Amino acid sequence: MTFLPVLLEIMLGLLSLSLVITFVRLVKGPSIPDRVVALDLITMIVAAMIALYMMYSNQPVFLDAIIILALIGFFGTVAFSLYLKKGAGK
């Protein structure tokens, strides 16, 4: 076994741990903006996990899924910040 697959598996384990910790923050978040940031972070962690799987399996077709997931997460965060800016979150 070479060094790269072992490193990718370690990184996937660390990302899984950070996903669990971020999910706890999503559930316990003291305010709504904290939960939005946690949800955005979850989408980025999932995108990183897909990128690791893409490198592990050597299939660049997953790059489209990463781009779409990142765009959906970004637009969701922007939409929610505009929602809060208008005062509807009070």
Steps between C-alpha positions, in 0.01 A plus 500: 500500500637837405500816706223688316207262567593482869516880519164532323339257745639694798373825353158345438486393865588849618237651271244256638586610853468866404166422334368353825624798702345743253171312508495537879549876452216499248266338751613693810572835332400784731383721215374464146811650334715245685288224353527646150879512527501141626284390207733677256796330664328162467460554126869588469604194703286277278659663192844425646398140564386466140833649387689246709296217351563645155876490563480152655304348212672708230168599340482871416126475421422593863639850445162609362328387818747697711441818301121465517507427874721802567274726295186378677662557838620847404166612357316359800719699737457819297123452485477447874717804574269711285204353688656601832598843369137583419409432862289192442716297740398703806 
